[in-house]
Amino acid sequence: MPRPAPVVDADRLDRPRTIRVPWTAPAVPKIRRVVVQDLEQRGLSDELIGETEMVVSELVGNAIRHARPLPDGTIRVHWKVKADVVEVEVSDGGGPSTPRPAPKSVWSSSGRGLRIVRSLAHEWGVAEERSGRTVWASLGGPSRRRSR
């Protein structure tokens, strides 16, 4: 069933969004809700919203499980939408190893997160920074990162 047309300030639609969430497990559903509501207001497809929701969940969950918080005790989630392409970034304080998809395993109870991200995103990557690390993904179309 189609969603009703959103009523949104048109100025807001092109603006990137950034939110900081506590470096705790309960932050995952909170940020997921915020991102989904924002993408719904922008009128994106249910499929793209669902894929972005999964990617955000995986990236934030991985930051909590495998990295340290930023100096203020948070994780930064940033997203922008341009021409039905969603780019999402999750920044944390870094960790002991560079994030990479785990090898396929029938019996493993974890380690599938970045394989999920890789399968949904057109492009994804890791940027090491002075204050930590950012894992990013582009969904819904070709990435604009290559053109920068």
C-alpha angles and dihedrals in degrees: 000000000000119000118243114259109273122241105222139154101260091216090063096055096077097042121103116235129220128186132174118214130187116268091249135108094250087064091073098072091038095057091040090058093047093050094045093050091049093049091047090053089052089056098240121161121274089239094055092044091051093048092048090048091055093047093048090049092051096045095047092043091050091049090054095045102039109023143049124254123258114267091272092055095255144105117232118223117191127178139171136184126212125165093346092308117123119204115190129185129190116195125193138161094273130251143228096279140028113261113252134156113274118239116266112273129175094202103039115112093202142019099080098105100095091040086058091048091048092050095050101038125076086214136358137173151160126252117196111212137182092255097039139294139309123206112196138184135189118212134183101029145356116325121253090208091088091059095056 
